[in-house]
Amino acid sequence: MEIENNSQTALFQEYINVISDWANTWQLKLSYNKCHHLRVSLHKCDTSACYLLNNVPSSRVTSCTDLGVCVGSVLSLSEHIDNVVAKAKQRAICY
């Protein structure tokens, strides 16, 4: 979701609340300590939006790994490539 102002931040929080309510209705436990939010943008911004998941604040991260791919806040894969190269070097040394 593209967030350009505070009303859209509030709308995004409502979406998070819907997901949380759905999980509670179906008795699905969410790992709140594993829930983070990543702001993706090509511009630096001091948006300090704090999102709550079942009244637990989610921490803001600058990169995240999903399905084994590490993606940064500017959609850069450099951190992922660095990780792959480091693992390859480590495995090459072991042989």
C-alpha positions as CSV (number, residue, x, y, z in Angstrom):
1,M,0.0,0.0,0.0
2,E,1.3,3.4,-0.9
3,I,1.2,5.8,2.1
4,E,1.5,9.5,1.3
5,N,-0.2,11.1,4.4
6,N,-1.4,10.5,7.9
7,S,-4.9,9.4,6.8
8,Q,-3.4,6.6,4.7
9,T,-1.3,5.6,7.7
10,A,-4.5,5.3,9.8
11,L,-6.1,3.3,7.0
12,F,-3.1,0.9,6.9
13,Q,-3.4,0.5,10.7
14,E,-7.1,-0.5,10.1
15,Y,-6.0,-3.1,7.6
16,I,-3.6,-4.5,10.2
17,N,-6.4,-4.6,12.8
18,V,-8.6,-6.5,10.3
19,I,-5.8,-9.1,9.9
20,S,-5.4,-9.3,13.7
21,D,-9.1,-9.7,14.3
22,W,-9.3,-12.5,11.6
23,A,-6.4,-14.3,13.3
24,N,-8.1,-14.1,16.7
25,T,-11.4,-15.3,15.2
26,W,-9.8,-18.4,13.8
27,Q,-7.6,-18.9,16.9
28,L,-4.4,-18.4,15.0
29,K,-1.5,-17.1,17.1
30,L,0.7,-14.5,15.6
31,S,4.3,-14.2,16.7
32,Y,4.3,-10.5,17.5
33,N,8.1,-10.5,18.1
34,K,8.6,-11.7,14.5
35,C,6.3,-9.0,13.0
36,H,8.1,-5.9,11.6
37,H,7.4,-3.3,9.1
38,L,9.6,-2.2,6.2
39,R,9.2,1.1,4.5
40,V,10.1,0.8,0.9
41,S,11.1,4.0,-0.9
42,L,13.7,5.6,-3.1
43,H,13.6,8.8,-1.0
44,K,14.7,9.3,2.6
45,C,11.8,10.1,4.8
46,D,11.5,10.7,8.5
47,T,8.1,9.0,8.7
48,S,8.0,7.7,12.2
49,A,4.7,5.8,11.9
50,C,4.2,3.2,14.6
51,Y,2.0,0.3,13.7
52,L,0.3,-1.9,16.3
53,L,-0.5,-5.6,16.0
54,N,-3.0,-6.5,18.7
55,N,-1.8,-3.5,20.7
56,V,1.9,-4.6,20.4
57,P,4.1,-2.1,18.5
58,S,5.9,-3.6,15.5
59,S,9.5,-2.6,15.0
60,R,10.7,-0.8,11.9
61,V,13.5,-2.6,10.0
62,T,15.7,-1.5,7.1
63,S,15.8,-4.9,5.4
64,C,14.0,-8.2,5.7
65,T,14.4,-11.8,4.4
66,D,11.4,-13.5,2.8
67,L,11.7,-16.9,1.2
68,G,15.4,-16.7,1.4
69,V,15.8,-13.4,-0.4
70,C,17.0,-10.3,1.6
71,V,15.5,-7.1,0.4
72,G,16.4,-3.6,1.6
73,S,14.2,-0.5,2.0
74,V,15.2,0.8,-1.4
75,L,14.6,-2.6,-3.1
76,S,18.3,-3.2,-3.3
77,L,19.5,-6.8,-3.5
78,S,23.1,-5.9,-2.5
79,E,22.7,-7.2,1.1
80,H,21.3,-10.5,-0.3
81,I,24.2,-10.8,-2.8
82,D,26.7,-10.1,0.0
83,N,25.1,-12.8,2.1
84,V,25.2,-15.4,-0.8
85,V,28.9,-14.5,-1.6
86,A,29.9,-14.8,2.1
87,K,28.2,-18.3,2.4
88,A,29.8,-19.4,-0.8
89,K,33.3,-18.3,0.4
90,Q,32.7,-20.1,3.8
91,R,31.7,-23.3,2.1
92,A,34.6,-23.1,-0.3
93,I,37.0,-22.9,2.6
94,C,35.6,-26.0,4.3
95,Y,36.4,-28.2,1.3
